[in-house]
């Protein structure tokens, strides 16, 4: 079912609801899907209606869920203060009901709001509580979501090995559960960590996979986020026109979705690209716009980052508004705020810019002091140890994937063996499994094996029973090996092309005009 069909089904459920309580529940489901697809205004309206109906009908659980969904929309739109207020109301209701599963979800949501407000210790506190609840309840999906969020906090604190460890663990669970939305988010987050470690090819690999998944899901917000991340990688690779193309496209989409937090981030990133292109007036214009948005949102990490960028801009002698005094003031502000928040990546960047400014101004002693601080923090964040840990985490993930594939292949081989033993005499089945290509025994009743094949009587006219048995045996032997490396559906085609015995070739020529029917019938067996 695609995104539009899902919405149609959910709207029909709302229309068909017989009671206020049923309608409230259906509206909550609709609100959640609308929020996932980026239709924030509609989602908020549905959740607000659900809250009113739930309250009137005395349905406390539906009211709490409606409040939680409203908090999610406010969060997406960057209205973090309102989101926090509504989510705390939701949590209070759930605690009164003793609904531990939803207590865990609301607690996790509050952690995400704290993260966006740059209160990382508080975010970790809420996430840790939510994680413990999900683990106690055996809710693996919830465990994966919260584990991933903890990884994001560590990424913001520039603790990249920890970020990768948590992110990879979460992604593995989402993959086991087949949760494509979680897989997409986790894949994007891991790509972001690799970007931060300057592993750009690896970052692009993860971003490309995440983008494809979000597009399949119809998740416009996810598509916009990953596309913006790809634009940032191109900036790091000094491909500035390409970076601008991606970021400009993404900015329009975030504005359309009403995602103010993402608008602020992308606006600042566009300003950074113009800074790289030495188009300083444009860089300042976008920087001030981004700073205003971050301040309105209460995003202190965003404020610290953009303040440092604007300070670096005023430190450029090629800028018509070059102002070393203003640059120093802004960079000192950025350093103080980043130290308070623990955002090390932004911190070392501000120290480096200030060191360069002091050097320009012949204030060498101060330049050396800040350059040493830059080196110290940079080496901590971008250390070889951190990169080795990242490689180790990636290798562990690849090994886990190989082990899963091997287990699947073993299961597939066992299933094939069971099928062969069910339809062939034991001695023949064993020889097929061993990979023997030509088995000369003749079986007059071989047509029983093919009784369920559509059109078999027509296909088998003029062909000996031994020929048809050889077709089956050669196909089975080829299929087992091909299936291990190429997948079942593709192996059927390739196995048909790899027969070598004359009987098989003759049989294949006889059935050439009906190959599709043959393959479809075989698949049904």
C-alpha positions as CSV (number, residue, x, y, z in Angstrom):
1,X,0.0,0.0,0.0
2,X,1.5,3.4,-1.0
3,X,1.3,6.6,1.0
4,X,-1.9,7.9,-0.7
5,X,-3.7,4.6,-0.3
6,X,-2.7,4.5,3.4
7,X,-4.2,8.0,3.9
8,X,-7.4,7.0,2.0
9,X,-7.8,3.9,4.2
10,X,-7.3,5.9,7.4
11,X,-9.7,8.6,6.4
12,X,-12.3,6.0,5.6
13,X,-11.8,4.5,9.1
14,X,-12.5,8.0,10.6
15,X,-15.7,8.3,8.5
16,X,-16.9,4.8,9.5
17,X,-16.3,5.3,13.3
18,X,-19.5,4.6,15.2
19,X,-18.7,6.3,18.5
20,X,-16.7,9.3,19.7
21,X,-14.1,7.0,21.3
22,X,-13.7,5.1,18.0
23,X,-13.4,8.3,16.0
24,X,-10.8,9.6,18.4
25,X,-8.7,6.5,17.9
26,X,-9.1,6.6,14.2
27,X,-8.1,10.3,14.1
28,X,-5.0,9.6,16.1
29,X,-3.9,6.9,13.6
30,X,-4.6,9.4,10.7
31,X,-2.7,12.2,12.5
32,X,0.3,9.9,13.0
33,X,0.5,9.0,9.3
34,X,0.0,12.6,8.2
35,X,2.8,13.7,10.4
36,X,5.0,10.9,9.0
37,X,4.3,12.1,5.5
38,X,5.0,15.8,6.4
39,X,1.4,17.1,6.3
40,X,1.9,18.9,9.6
41,X,-1.1,21.2,9.6
42,X,-3.5,18.4,8.8
43,X,-1.9,16.2,11.4
44,X,-2.2,18.8,14.1
45,X,-5.9,19.4,13.2
46,X,-6.7,15.7,13.4
47,X,-4.8,15.3,16.7
48,X,-6.6,18.3,18.2
49,X,-10.0,16.9,17.2
50,X,-9.1,13.5,18.6
51,X,-8.1,15.1,21.9
52,X,-11.5,16.9,22.2
53,X,-13.5,13.8,21.3
54,X,-11.4,11.6,23.7
55,X,-11.9,14.1,26.6
56,X,-15.6,14.3,26.0
57,X,-16.0,10.5,25.9
58,X,-13.7,9.9,28.9
59,X,-11.2,8.0,26.8
60,X,-8.0,8.9,28.7
61,X,-5.6,6.8,26.6
62,X,-6.8,8.4,23.4
63,X,-6.5,11.9,24.9
64,X,-2.9,11.2,26.0
65,X,-2.0,9.8,22.6
66,X,-3.6,12.9,20.9
67,X,-1.5,15.2,23.1
68,X,1.7,13.1,22.3
69,X,0.9,13.4,18.6
70,X,0.4,17.2,18.9
71,X,3.8,17.4,20.6
72,X,5.3,15.5,17.7
73,X,4.0,18.0,15.2
74,X,5.1,21.0,17.2
75,X,8.5,19.3,17.5
76,X,8.7,18.9,13.7
77,X,7.8,22.5,13.2
78,X,10.5,23.6,15.6
79,X,8.2,24.9,18.2
80,X,10.0,23.1,21.0
81,X,8.6,25.0,24.0
82,X,5.0,24.2,23.0
83,X,6.1,20.6,22.2
84,X,7.6,20.2,25.6
85,X,4.5,21.6,27.4
86,X,2.1,19.3,25.4
87,X,4.3,16.2,25.8
88,X,4.6,16.7,29.6
89,X,0.7,16.7,29.7
90,X,0.7,13.5,27.7
91,X,3.2,11.9,30.0
92,X,1.2,12.9,33.1
93,X,-1.9,11.3,31.7
94,X,-0.1,8.1,30.7
95,X,1.4,7.8,34.2
96,X,-2.0,8.2,35.7
97,X,-3.3,5.4,33.5
98,X,-0.2,3.2,34.3
99,X,0.4,2.7,30.6
100,X,4.1,1.8,30.7
101,X,4.5,1.4,26.9
102,X,3.3,4.9,26.2
103,X,5.1,6.3,29.2
104,X,8.2,5.1,27.5
105,X,7.3,6.7,24.2
106,X,6.3,10.0,25.7
107,X,9.5,10.0,27.8
108,X,11.6,9.4,24.6
109,X,9.8,12.2,22.8
110,X,10.6,14.7,25.7
111,X,14.2,13.6,25.3
112,X,14.1,14.5,21.7
113,X,12.8,18.0,22.5
114,X,15.6,18.4,25.1
115,X,18.1,17.4,22.4
116,X,16.8,20.1,20.0
117,X,17.0,22.6,22.8
118,X,20.7,21.6,23.1
119,X,20.2,20.3,26.7
120,X,22.2,17.1,26.0
121,X,22.5,15.9,29.6
122,X,18.7,16.2,30.1
123,X,18.2,14.5,26.7
124,X,20.4,11.5,27.8
125,X,18.5,11.4,31.1
126,X,15.1,11.0,29.4
127,X,16.4,8.6,26.8
128,X,18.0,6.4,29.4
129,X,14.7,6.2,31.3
130,X,12.8,5.4,28.1
131,X,15.3,2.8,27.1
132,X,15.0,1.0,30.4
133,X,11.2,0.9,30.1
134,X,11.3,-0.4,26.6
135,X,13.8,-3.1,27.6
136,X,11.7,-4.2,30.6
137,X,8.6,-4.4,28.3
138,X,10.5,-6.4,25.7
139,X,9.7,-3.8,23.0
140,X,12.5,-4.2,20.6
141,X,11.3,-1.5,18.2
142,X,11.2,1.1,21.0
143,X,14.6,-0.1,22.2
144,X,16.0,0.5,18.6
145,X,14.4,4.0,18.3
146,X,15.8,5.2,21.7
147,X,19.2,3.6,21.1
148,X,19.4,5.5,17.8
149,X,18.5,8.7,19.5
150,X,21.2,8.2,22.2
151,X,23.7,7.8,19.3
152,X,22.6,11.1,17.9
153,X,23.3,12.9,21.2
154,X,26.8,11.4,21.3
155,X,27.3,12.6,17.7
156,X,26.4,16.2,18.7
157,X,28.9,15.9,21.6
158,X,31.5,14.8,18.9
159,X,31.8,11.4,20.6
160,X,31.8,9.6,17.2
161,X,32.8,6.1,18.2
162,X,30.0,6.0,20.8
163,X,27.6,7.5,18.2
164,X,28.5,4.7,15.7
165,X,28.2,2.0,18.3
166,X,24.7,3.0,19.3
167,X,23.6,3.8,15.8
168,X,24.8,0.5,14.4
169,X,23.2,-1.4,17.2
170,X,19.9,0.3,16.6
171,X,20.1,-0.2,12.8
172,X,20.6,-3.9,13.3
173,X,17.4,-4.3,15.3
174,X,15.4,-2.2,12.8
175,X,16.7,-4.5,10.0
176,X,15.8,-7.7,12.0
177,X,12.3,-6.3,12.6
178,X,11.9,-5.2,8.9
179,X,11.1,-1.6,10.0
180,X,12.0,0.4,6.9
181,X,11.4,3.8,8.4
182,X,13.8,3.0,11.2
183,X,16.3,1.5,8.8
184,X,16.2,4.8,6.7
185,X,16.7,7.0,9.7
186,X,19.5,4.8,11.1
187,X,21.3,4.7,7.8
188,X,21.1,8.5,7.5
189,X,22.5,8.9,11.0
190,X,25.4,6.6,10.5
191,X,26.2,8.5,7.3
192,X,26.2,11.8,9.3
193,X,28.8,10.3,11.7
194,X,31.1,9.3,8.8
195,X,30.7,12.8,7.3
196,X,31.8,14.3,10.6
197,X,34.9,12.0,10.5
198,X,35.7,13.2,7.0
199,X,34.9,9.7,5.6
200,X,33.0,11.3,2.7
201,X,32.7,8.3,0.3
202,X,31.4,6.2,3.2
203,X,29.0,9.0,4.1
204,X,27.7,9.3,0.6
205,X,27.2,5.5,0.4
206,X,25.0,5.6,3.5
207,X,23.1,8.7,2.4
208,X,22.3,7.2,-1.0
209,X,20.8,4.1,0.6
210,X,18.8,6.3,3.1
211,X,17.5,8.5,0.4
212,X,16.2,5.6,-1.7
213,X,14.4,4.2,1.3
214,X,12.8,7.5,2.3
215,X,11.7,8.0,-1.4
216,X,10.1,4.5,-1.4
217,X,8.3,5.4,1.9
218,X,7.0,8.7,0.6
219,X,8.7,10.4,3.6
220,X,9.2,13.9,2.3
221,X,10.8,15.2,5.5
222,X,13.3,12.3,5.4
223,X,14.0,12.9,1.7
224,X,14.7,16.6,2.5
225,X,17.0,15.8,5.4
226,X,19.2,13.3,3.5
227,X,19.4,15.5,0.4
228,X,20.6,18.3,2.6
229,X,23.3,16.0,4.1
230,X,24.4,15.1,0.6
231,X,24.7,18.8,-0.1
232,X,26.9,19.2,3.0
233,X,29.2,16.4,1.8
234,X,29.7,18.1,-1.6
235,X,30.6,21.3,0.3
236,X,33.2,19.4,2.2
237,X,34.5,18.1,-1.1
238,X,34.7,21.7,-2.4
239,X,32.1,21.0,-5.0
240,X,30.3,24.3,-4.1
241,X,27.9,24.7,-7.1
242,X,26.7,21.2,-6.6
243,X,26.3,21.8,-2.9
244,X,24.3,24.9,-3.5
245,X,22.0,23.1,-5.9
246,X,21.2,20.4,-3.3
247,X,20.8,22.8,-0.4
248,X,18.6,25.3,-2.3
249,X,16.3,22.5,-3.3
250,X,16.1,21.2,0.2
251,X,15.5,24.6,1.7
252,X,12.4,25.1,-0.4
253,X,11.1,21.7,0.7
254,X,11.7,22.3,4.4
255,X,9.9,25.7,4.0
256,X,7.0,24.0,2.3
257,X,6.8,21.4,5.2
258,X,7.0,24.1,7.8
259,X,10.0,22.5,9.4
260,X,11.6,25.7,10.9
261,X,14.5,23.8,12.7
262,X,15.6,22.3,9.4
263,X,15.1,25.6,7.6
264,X,17.5,27.3,10.1
265,X,20.2,24.6,9.7
266,X,20.0,24.6,5.9
267,X,20.0,28.4,5.7
268,X,23.2,28.5,7.8
269,X,24.8,25.8,5.6
270,X,24.0,27.8,2.4
271,X,25.6,30.8,4.1
272,X,28.7,28.6,4.7
273,X,28.9,27.7,1.0
274,X,28.8,31.4,0.0
275,X,31.5,32.0,2.5
276,X,33.6,29.3,0.7
277,X,32.9,31.0,-2.6
278,X,34.1,34.3,-1.1
279,X,30.6,35.8,-1.7
280,X,30.7,37.4,1.8
281,X,27.6,39.7,1.6
282,X,25.4,36.7,0.7
283,X,27.1,34.6,3.4
284,X,26.3,37.3,6.0
285,X,22.7,37.6,4.8
286,X,22.1,33.8,5.2
287,X,24.1,33.7,8.4
288,X,22.0,36.4,10.1
289,X,18.8,34.8,8.8
290,X,19.8,31.4,10.3
291,X,20.9,33.0,13.6
292,X,17.5,34.7,14.0
293,X,15.7,31.4,13.4
294,X,17.9,29.5,15.9
295,X,17.4,32.1,18.5
296,X,13.6,32.0,18.0
297,X,13.7,28.2,18.3
298,X,15.8,28.2,21.4
299,X,18.4,26.0,19.6
300,X,21.5,27.0,21.5
301,X,23.8,24.7,19.6
302,X,22.6,26.3,16.3
303,X,23.1,29.8,17.8
304,X,26.7,28.9,18.9
305,X,27.6,27.4,15.5
306,X,26.2,30.3,13.4
307,X,27.6,33.0,15.8
308,X,31.1,31.5,15.2
309,X,30.5,31.4,11.5
310,X,29.5,35.1,11.4
311,X,32.5,35.9,13.6
312,X,34.8,34.1,11.1
313,X,33.2,36.1,8.3
314,X,34.0,39.5,9.9
315,X,37.6,38.3,10.3
316,X,38.0,38.0,6.5
317,X,40.1,40.9,5.2
318,X,38.5,40.4,1.7
319,X,35.1,41.3,3.2
320,X,34.1,44.9,2.7
321,X,32.7,44.9,6.3
322,X,35.9,43.5,7.8
323,X,35.8,44.2,11.5
324,X,38.4,42.4,13.8
325,X,36.8,43.8,17.0
326,X,33.4,42.4,16.1
327,X,34.9,39.2,14.9
328,X,36.7,38.7,18.2
329,X,33.6,39.4,20.2
330,X,31.5,37.0,18.3
331,X,34.1,34.2,18.3
332,X,34.5,34.6,22.1
333,X,30.8,34.2,22.5
334,X,30.7,31.1,20.3
335,X,33.6,29.6,22.3
336,X,31.9,30.2,25.7
337,X,28.5,28.8,24.5
338,X,30.1,25.7,22.8
339,X,32.1,25.0,26.0
340,X,28.9,25.2,28.0
341,X,27.1,22.8,25.7
342,X,30.0,20.4,25.1
343,X,29.8,20.7,21.3
344,X,33.4,20.0,20.6
345,X,33.4,20.2,16.8
346,X,32.0,23.7,16.8
347,X,34.3,24.6,19.7
348,X,37.6,23.7,17.9
349,X,36.4,25.5,14.8
350,X,35.8,28.7,16.7
351,X,39.3,28.4,18.4
352,X,40.9,28.0,15.0
353,X,39.2,31.0,13.6
354,X,40.1,33.1,16.6
355,X,43.8,32.0,16.3
356,X,43.8,33.0,12.6
357,X,42.4,36.4,13.6
358,X,45.0,37.1,16.3
359,X,47.7,36.1,13.9
360,X,46.4,38.6,11.3
361,X,46.4,41.2,14.0
362,X,50.0,40.4,15.1
363,X,48.8,39.2,18.5
364,X,51.0,36.1,18.3
365,X,50.9,35.0,21.9
366,X,47.1,34.8,21.9
367,X,47.2,33.2,18.5
368,X,49.4,30.4,19.8
369,X,47.1,29.9,22.8
370,X,44.0,29.4,20.7
371,X,45.8,27.3,18.1
372,X,47.0,24.9,20.8
373,X,43.4,24.7,22.1
374,X,42.2,24.0,18.6
375,X,44.8,21.2,18.1
376,X,44.0,19.6,21.4
377,X,40.2,19.4,20.9
378,X,40.6,18.6,17.2
379,X,42.9,15.7,17.9
380,X,40.5,14.4,20.5
381,X,37.5,14.5,18.1
382,X,39.2,13.5,14.9
383,X,41.8,11.1,16.4
384,X,43.1,8.1,14.6
385,X,41.7,6.1,17.4
386,X,38.2,7.4,16.7
387,X,38.6,6.6,13.0
388,X,39.9,3.1,13.8
389,X,36.9,2.6,16.1
390,X,34.6,3.7,13.2
391,X,36.3,1.2,10.9
392,X,35.9,-1.5,13.5
393,X,32.2,-0.9,14.0
394,X,31.7,-1.0,10.2
395,X,33.6,-4.3,10.0
396,X,31.5,-5.8,12.8
397,X,28.4,-4.7,11.0
398,X,29.6,-6.4,7.7
399,X,30.5,-9.6,9.6
400,X,27.0,-9.6,11.2
401,X,25.5,-9.2,7.7
402,X,27.6,-12.1,6.3
403,X,26.6,-14.3,9.2
404,X,22.9,-13.5,8.5
405,X,23.3,-14.3,4.8
406,X,25.1,-17.6,5.6
407,X,22.3,-18.6,8.0
408,X,19.7,-17.8,5.3
409,X,21.7,-19.9,2.8
410,X,21.9,-22.8,5.1
411,X,18.1,-22.6,5.8
412,X,17.5,-22.4,2.0
413,X,19.7,-25.4,1.3
414,X,17.8,-27.4,4.0
415,X,14.5,-26.4,2.5
416,X,15.6,-27.5,-0.9
417,X,16.8,-30.8,0.5
418,X,13.4,-31.4,2.1
419,X,11.6,-30.6,-1.1
420,X,13.8,-33.0,-3.1
421,X,13.3,-35.8,-0.5
422,X,9.5,-35.2,-0.7
423,X,9.3,-35.6,-4.5
424,X,12.2,-37.8,-5.5
425,X,13.3,-41.3,-4.5
426,X,15.8,-41.0,-1.6
427,X,18.8,-42.2,-3.6
428,X,18.2,-39.8,-6.4
429,X,17.5,-36.9,-4.0
430,X,20.8,-37.5,-2.3
431,X,22.7,-37.6,-5.6
432,X,21.1,-34.3,-6.7
433,X,22.1,-32.7,-3.4
434,X,25.7,-33.9,-3.9
435,X,25.7,-32.0,-7.2
436,X,25.8,-34.9,-9.6
437,X,24.9,-33.6,-13.1
438,X,23.7,-36.7,-15.0
439,X,21.7,-39.5,-13.4
440,X,20.9,-42.3,-15.9
441,X,18.1,-44.2,-14.0
442,X,14.8,-44.4,-15.8
443,X,11.5,-43.9,-14.1
444,X,8.4,-44.7,-16.0
445,X,6.1,-42.9,-13.5
446,X,8.1,-39.7,-13.5
447,X,5.1,-37.7,-14.7
448,X,3.8,-37.9,-11.1
449,X,6.5,-35.4,-10.1
450,X,5.1,-32.8,-12.5
451,X,1.4,-33.4,-12.0
452,X,1.0,-29.9,-10.6
453,X,2.8,-28.1,-13.4
454,X,0.3,-26.1,-15.5
455,X,0.3,-27.5,-19.1
456,X,2.6,-30.3,-18.3
457,X,0.8,-32.8,-20.5
458,X,1.2,-30.6,-23.6
459,X,4.8,-29.8,-22.8
460,X,5.8,-33.4,-22.3
461,X,4.5,-34.8,-25.6
462,X,7.3,-36.4,-27.6
463,X,9.8,-36.2,-24.7
464,X,11.0,-39.3,-22.8
465,X,10.3,-39.6,-19.1
466,X,14.1,-39.8,-18.6
467,X,14.5,-36.4,-20.4
468,X,12.0,-34.8,-18.1
469,X,13.6,-36.3,-15.0
470,X,17.0,-35.0,-16.2
471,X,15.5,-31.5,-16.7
472,X,14.3,-31.6,-13.1
473,X,17.6,-32.9,-11.7
474,X,19.8,-30.5,-13.7
475,X,17.5,-27.6,-12.7
476,X,17.6,-28.5,-9.1
477,X,21.4,-28.9,-9.0
478,X,22.0,-25.7,-10.8
479,X,19.3,-23.9,-8.8
480,X,20.9,-24.7,-5.5
481,X,24.3,-23.2,-6.4
482,X,22.8,-20.2,-8.2
483,X,20.3,-19.5,-5.5
484,X,23.1,-19.1,-2.9
485,X,24.8,-16.3,-4.8
486,X,22.1,-14.7,-7.0
487,X,18.7,-15.2,-5.2
488,X,15.9,-17.6,-6.0
489,X,14.0,-15.7,-8.7
490,X,17.1,-14.9,-10.8
491,X,18.5,-18.4,-10.3
492,X,15.5,-19.9,-12.1
493,X,16.4,-18.0,-15.2
494,X,20.1,-18.7,-15.1
495,X,19.7,-22.4,-14.3
496,X,17.5,-22.8,-17.4
497,X,20.5,-21.4,-19.4
498,X,23.1,-23.6,-17.9
499,X,21.9,-27.1,-18.8
500,X,24.6,-29.0,-20.7
501,X,23.1,-32.4,-21.4
502,X,21.5,-33.1,-24.8
503,X,18.2,-34.2,-23.3
504,X,17.9,-30.9,-21.3
505,X,18.7,-28.8,-24.4
506,X,16.2,-30.7,-26.5
507,X,13.5,-30.3,-23.8
508,X,14.3,-26.6,-23.4
509,X,13.9,-26.0,-27.2
510,X,10.6,-27.8,-27.1
511,X,9.3,-25.5,-24.3
512,X,10.8,-22.3,-25.5
513,X,7.6,-20.6,-26.5
514,X,6.1,-21.4,-23.1
515,X,8.9,-20.4,-20.8
516,X,6.9,-17.9,-18.9
517,X,4.3,-20.4,-18.0
518,X,7.0,-22.8,-17.0
519,X,8.7,-20.4,-14.7
520,X,5.4,-19.2,-13.1
521,X,4.3,-22.8,-12.6
522,X,7.7,-23.7,-11.1
523,X,7.5,-20.7,-8.8
524,X,4.1,-21.8,-7.5
525,X,5.5,-25.2,-6.6
